[in-house]
Amino acid sequence: MKQSIIHISLLVRDYDEALDFYLQKLGFDLVEDTRLSETKRWVLVKPPGSSGCCLLLAQAANEQQLLAVGNQSGGRVFLFLETDNFDKIYDAMLANGIVFVREPVVETYGTVAVFTDLYGNLWDLIERKVNAG
């Protein structure tokens, strides 16, 4: 038996502003954007080259959800974007106006920096070290 997490729901204020950020600023790919009703869409995005989990952009539908936009993890790093070329992606993100709240550091597991998305959610940008043994 096989199981996998295929989507992670991310609360957003507005579908189109979130799409603009993820597609234009982060360079993600649009997987699907299907209108379900007057107010609800099924919007999936993923990093280029990724065959794993997608983000499901979910527009906040009530006051409680709106209050959680940008703080779904209580102020902790929430999502982890892995790359195989940290310097190139980091420089591209800076050029696109991405705000880093922790500059790159080399840790035992790899190189990592923390950035915020358009709502303030914290992300790690990480390039893991390849084990040499």
Secondary structure, DSSP 8 states (H G I E B T S, - for coil): ------EEEEEES-HHHHHIIIIIIS--EEEEEEE-SSS-EEEEEE-TT--S-EEEEEE--SHHHHHHTT-TTTTSEEEEEE-S-HHHHHHHHHHTT-EEEEEEEEETTEEEEEEE-TT--EEEEEEE-----
